[in-house]
Amino acid sequence: MHCAEVLSALSPVPPPTKSLEDRMEPFAFEMRSNEISGRGLYATILIPAGTLIHTAPCLLFTKDSYTAHARHTVLEHYLFNCTNGDRLLALGYGSIFNHDETPNVDFRVDRENLCITYRACREIEAGKELCIYYGDKLWFDYHGKKLEQESSEEEGENFLSRIEL
Ligand SMILES: C[S@@+](CC[C@H](N)C(=O)[O-])C[C@H]1O[C@@H](n2cnc3c(N)ncnc32)[C@H](O)[C@@H]1O
């Protein structure tokens, strides 16, 4: 018996059922782009209400580092608010959910564990875009609606702020 066969007999490793590429892709959604809202996430299967769709690990920007640096960069439109003024940048697909005023995905900001979870808040048909609610003050044209002007004190207050655990 060759050495490799002995090792294989001692600790058999089941062959992978999917290619590495398939295993790295999300299961229930895919990313697509359009000219109006850029990249977004779309259901590839029927997603039942309450399904955990994604957990995004996050990078922390303290309130001070946000105020001094991040708010002056493209990150301003990607950061999620924490109740203490800190901000989280969602990694993975967490920053790709677009906004809808009747969202089909709810999110929870978990400052302690530095993650954000996204759940279907109703049943979502295959092909539908997965959207969250950013808040009342939008900084982009939403279906032709007038944009709210930001005041300096309020800047960021309603952006991507939802429920913090
Ligand atoms: C958190 S990012 C979402 C991902 C973004 N679409 C991308 O390609 O990076 C927020 C940005 O997406 C765009 N966006 C999100 N929801 C939108 C909507 N309903 N209509 C138009 N643009 C939207 C805006 O440009 C906004 O600044």
The ligand as a Gaussian input file, in Angstrom:
#p B3LYP/6-31G(d) Opt

LIG

0 1
 C      -25.208000      51.209000      -0.259000
 S      -25.001000      51.569000      -1.987000
 C      -25.895000      50.254000      -2.749000
 C      -25.063000      49.572000      -3.828000
 C      -24.862000      50.410000      -5.059000
 N      -25.994000      50.253000      -5.969000
 C      -23.572000      50.038000      -5.765000
 O      -23.593000      49.679000      -6.944000
 O      -22.512000      50.134000      -5.121000
 C      -26.030000      52.978000      -2.089000
 C      -26.081000      53.625000      -3.474000
 O      -26.867000      52.849000      -4.366000
 C      -27.687000      53.681000      -5.174000
 N      -29.075000      53.334000      -4.889000
 C      -29.547000      52.554000      -3.898000
 N      -30.875000      52.405000      -3.970000
 C      -31.281000      53.117000      -5.041000
 C      -32.567000      53.378000      -5.645000
 N      -33.706000      52.886000      -5.143000
 N      -32.602000      54.172000      -6.746000
 C      -31.475000      54.694000      -7.264000
 N      -30.222000      54.485000      -6.738000
 C      -30.133000      53.717000      -5.640000
 C      -27.333000      55.109000      -4.829000
 O      -26.362000      55.573000      -5.752000
 C      -26.702000      55.000000      -3.453000
 O      -25.749000      56.004000      -3.203000

